[in-house]
Amino acid sequence: MLSRKLAIAALTLPLLAACKDLVSNETLGPAAVPSGGAMFATYVALGTSISAGVQSGGINDSTQKQAFPYRLATAMGLTPGVNWFYPSFPFPGCTPPFSNILTKTYVGGTASTCTLLNPAYARPYQNNLGIPSLKVGQALNILSLLVPATDTLKAASFVTGGRNPVAVMAAAQPTFVTVELGANDALHAATSGDTTQLTSLAVFQRQYDSLAAAVAATGANVALANVPNVSNIPYITRGYIFFCAHSGACGSAAAAPFSSTLFTVDLSCLPSSSGGVGDKMAVALPATATIAQVLAGGGAASLNCGAGTATVTTAAGTAPVGPIVTVAAMATITQRVIDINTKIASVATTHGWALANLDSVLSVLVAAGQIPPIPNLATPSNLFGTYVSLDGFHPSGAGSKLIADAFVAAINKKYGSALTPP
Amino acid sequence: MRRIAVLCAATLSAAIILAPSARAQGFSVYEHDPCTMARGGAGVAAPCAGGSAVFFNPAGILAAGKRFNLEFNSTFIQPKGNFVDSASRVRTDLVNATYYVPSGYATYQLSPKAAVGFGAFAPYGLTTEWPSSFQGRFMAYKTVLKSIYWQPTFAYQVAPGFQVGVGADYVTASAQVHRRVDLSTVTVPGQAFPFALLGVPVGTDFADALFDVTGHGWGGHIGVMWQASSKLSFGIRYQTQVKVNFTGTASFTQIATGITLPAGNPLGLPGGTPLDALLTPNFAADSLLGSQSASTSITMPDQLVVGLAYKLTPRFTVMADYQFTGWSKFSSLDLTLAKAPAVSMYENYGNTSAFRAGFEWNPTGALEVRAGVLTHNGASPAETVTPVLPEGQRIEGTVGLGIPLSDWLRLDVAYQYLQQAERHGRMVDAPVPTTALNSGLFHFTGNLFGASLALAF
């Protein structure tokens, strides 16, 4: 009888042993959900240099932390370096930002070189896939990035290792994607005055549809961004501004060095309300800087807005300067931006995605006088005001915050989230 | 007699051909006989009849049963495990498989005071297999360690109730490690930085590596049993550590990355250049990743087991063992290669203690009913829990039966359930000991089935 009781008691031991609680289990704890909501668990940013964090013609970890995707990730409750990664370029950068674009000096005093990625940010995938110079078609096929080899191009190869950005985006299995693409399909035309740099509308529309299909295939929620009117960027200065600065006829005093009597501004540079075309064409920064430099040095210069020409005259003779964005080019570029934005808005509507209005962000700043109509050449450290960095077209840290705010507003409106502007 | 010799030869041959694959505390295996297995592995003071005392206590072969005992065991191990990534919560399961661990023993009573025996068993071995797409594949996606201990044994009764056994262990072993090589970690030719710093994503497979080595070593085994009374007995055994030096080959097979270099790349190569074409020469016979010799050494740790057995009634015996295993000898797994950089996996295992308890009940005088429990701590520290061997503290329960089929033939069966504590672990090599790289949780359980046929003449 004793043995039977013992046997029964002993036979229960294996059952006890099978109890999982008898071992000291470690646990994962509850799944980490960003404070912004589960939809933001894996956020990937597809975009241009604006997404990447380029400022003043360069990029480093400091400027990357000011870019809108970084700010947006933080607003979502993600922690950069923990559950959100970007290809960090240590100081001074890749390439280093300008400290003075007029004298071509760089942050850190180094020449235009590329630092390598921060090893701590070497990851299976990156969350910020912003790539300088990237056009929509190049997000689909990075090898079509045919800009001549420059340092910003090297940055492109660093970010994805030569893989197509949309493929890297998909590999990250995103739950939320921002797409800030399209600006480079028009920007280069605006900065060069060369409309052949524009992506044809038909090609853009086809490529944007392909891009949207790839993003949609991930099942992520998405926020698109439209393209700022590139004719509003302070890198280019409207012709009538020169007329005003020269003559003091626009309600403000003439301003040196453009007030020089050796500066000839053709009457075609009057604004269209006065019979000219000076508000329908523009002079790019290199030409503006050269004219100012020559006038300040006692030389002569001329600007003919109708003809779309500018010259400088020094002891060496007379030479044309540029780039000049002619009336015809400006009209073409402006219309192309409108068409691009129409397409982007259409895609957002079709897919039920959010749309951040970056065009409005820049337009509001221009209307509010926050963008200098002409570069502050006398103060190279503040050429373009608070919101535009020293290269004349990339946003400064303050400008990037406005872009992040625009995304937050659009996302909250579309998806009912309660992100706080970063 | 000739028939017996044939059976003996067949048993041992099977043990040679069917090399063991398993996984347990550290990479030890203790299931070498379903009779002892069903008692929770306890029995150093009262080894089972049949011959398995060659392993469980060499002194016990004097009490193995009849004059000639022959035993052949089969253990089937079905591990179930997974890894859950702490960030993504993605779960990856171990490859579903059943591993077979055979063992065999033969004993012969020379006289009432002396016996000889021979055993082939596998106290150390493991197979850990994950899908080749598993995120830990760059450490190992399949690791196989097989060791066979060939042990001739002699036992002698020194005094009434007091007997001693000794054995010499000749160990043959083999090991295979399958792992992938991550291009992002490879230094760019002609540069001082790795491909990762050019943007090649971490986790870019570009080579499949196989290290295939074999080796052998020598050790010893000693056991003592003391029958203190008609009810109480004590036992102790010590198996020495065995250092096995392995030699073999390492081979690398190229895997296409599909990466094409963009224009303006820092290597100065034309845009559109396939990266794979640049890497292919590295796989040539006389190149860094060509087939080459490889070597390593692994010390199979020593084991010390002490225990007692007590007959509560003539038909009911309880047993309890304590086992010490010297896992601190396993400090690293270093693979030396003729051309490619050496691979060193930091291990820093700690010694372990196991407690085993079981009983054997013979209600009818024929059928034997057995059950037991065992528990042990993990050998690997928190910074060394990896896909190679994600082991840890365990608790296990066992049940089994001994069924006499005839006067000379007995069948034993056992079942064992294994529950391992869930542990955090890492998926990447750590250059220095750290838990900072632990990135998820390993979960592991196992079902083990044992069966044996024992002949006694």
Chai-1 contact restraints between the chains, C-beta under 6 A:
chainA,res_idxA,chainB,res_idxB,connection_type,confidence,min_distance_angstrom,max_distance_angstrom,comment,restraint_id
A,S3,B,T313,contact,1.0,0.0,6.0,A-B,restraint_1
A,S3,B,R315,contact,1.0,0.0,6.0,A-B,restraint_2
A,S3,B,F316,contact,1.0,0.0,6.0,A-B,restraint_3
A,L6,B,F316,contact,1.0,0.0,6.0,A-B,restraint_4
A,A7,B,W361,contact,1.0,0.0,6.0,A-B,restraint_5
A,A10,B,F359,contact,1.0,0.0,6.0,A-B,restraint_6
A,A10,B,A371,contact,1.0,0.0,6.0,A-B,restraint_7
A,L11,B,A371,contact,1.0,0.0,6.0,A-B,restraint_8
A,L13,B,V373,contact,1.0,0.0,6.0,A-B,restraint_9
A,P14,B,A371,contact,1.0,0.0,6.0,A-B,restraint_10
A,P14,B,G397,contact,1.0,0.0,6.0,A-B,restraint_11
A,P14,B,T398,contact,1.0,0.0,6.0,A-B,restraint_12
A,P14,B,V399,contact,1.0,0.0,6.0,A-B,restraint_13
A,A17,B,V373,contact,1.0,0.0,6.0,A-B,restraint_14
A,A17,B,I395,contact,1.0,0.0,6.0,A-B,restraint_15
A,A17,B,E396,contact,1.0,0.0,6.0,A-B,restraint_16
A,A17,B,G397,contact,1.0,0.0,6.0,A-B,restraint_17
A,A18,B,G397,contact,1.0,0.0,6.0,A-B,restraint_18
A,A18,B,Y417,contact,1.0,0.0,6.0,A-B,restraint_19
A,K20,B,Q419,contact,1.0,0.0,6.0,A-B,restraint_20
A,L22,B,I395,contact,1.0,0.0,6.0,A-B,restraint_21
A,V23,B,Q393,contact,1.0,0.0,6.0,A-B,restraint_22
A,V23,B,I395,contact,1.0,0.0,6.0,A-B,restraint_23
A,V23,B,Q419,contact,1.0,0.0,6.0,A-B,restraint_24
A,V23,B,A421,contact,1.0,0.0,6.0,A-B,restraint_25
A,S24,B,A421,contact,1.0,0.0,6.0,A-B,restraint_26
A,N25,B,A421,contact,1.0,0.0,6.0,A-B,restraint_27
A,N25,B,E422,contact,1.0,0.0,6.0,A-B,restraint_28
A,E26,B,E422,contact,1.0,0.0,6.0,A-B,restraint_29
A,E26,B,R423,contact,1.0,0.0,6.0,A-B,restraint_30
A,E26,B,H424,contact,1.0,0.0,6.0,A-B,restraint_31
A,L28,B,S86,contact,1.0,0.0,6.0,A-B,restraint_32
A,L28,B,L441,contact,1.0,0.0,6.0,A-B,restraint_33
A,A31,B,R89,contact,1.0,0.0,6.0,A-B,restraint_34
A,L116,B,F193,contact,1.0,0.0,6.0,A-B,restraint_35
A,L116,B,L197,contact,1.0,0.0,6.0,A-B,restraint_36
A,L117,B,L197,contact,1.0,0.0,6.0,A-B,restraint_37
A,A122,B,A196,contact,1.0,0.0,6.0,A-B,restraint_38
A,A122,B,V202,contact,1.0,0.0,6.0,A-B,restraint_39
A,R123,B,V202,contact,1.0,0.0,6.0,A-B,restraint_40
A,P124,B,P201,contact,1.0,0.0,6.0,A-B,restraint_41
A,P124,B,V202,contact,1.0,0.0,6.0,A-B,restraint_42
A,P124,B,G203,contact,1.0,0.0,6.0,A-B,restraint_43
A,I142,B,P262,contact,1.0,0.0,6.0,A-B,restraint_44
A,L143,B,G272,contact,1.0,0.0,6.0,A-B,restraint_45
A,L145,B,P262,contact,1.0,0.0,6.0,A-B,restraint_46
A,A149,B,G264,contact,1.0,0.0,6.0,A-B,restraint_47
A,L153,B,G264,contact,1.0,0.0,6.0,A-B,restraint_48
A,K154,B,G264,contact,1.0,0.0,6.0,A-B,restraint_49
A,K154,B,P266,contact,1.0,0.0,6.0,A-B,restraint_50
A,S157,B,G199,contact,1.0,0.0,6.0,A-B,restraint_51
A,S157,B,P262,contact,1.0,0.0,6.0,A-B,restraint_52
A,S157,B,N265,contact,1.0,0.0,6.0,A-B,restraint_53
A,F158,B,G199,contact,1.0,0.0,6.0,A-B,restraint_54
A,V159,B,G199,contact,1.0,0.0,6.0,A-B,restraint_55
A,T160,B,G199,contact,1.0,0.0,6.0,A-B,restraint_56
A,G161,B,G199,contact,1.0,0.0,6.0,A-B,restraint_57
A,G161,B,V200,contact,1.0,0.0,6.0,A-B,restraint_58
A,G161,B,P201,contact,1.0,0.0,6.0,A-B,restraint_59
A,G161,B,I259,contact,1.0,0.0,6.0,A-B,restraint_60
A,G162,B,I259,contact,1.0,0.0,6.0,A-B,restraint_61
A,G162,B,T260,contact,1.0,0.0,6.0,A-B,restraint_62
A,G162,B,L261,contact,1.0,0.0,6.0,A-B,restraint_63
A,G162,B,P262,contact,1.0,0.0,6.0,A-B,restraint_64
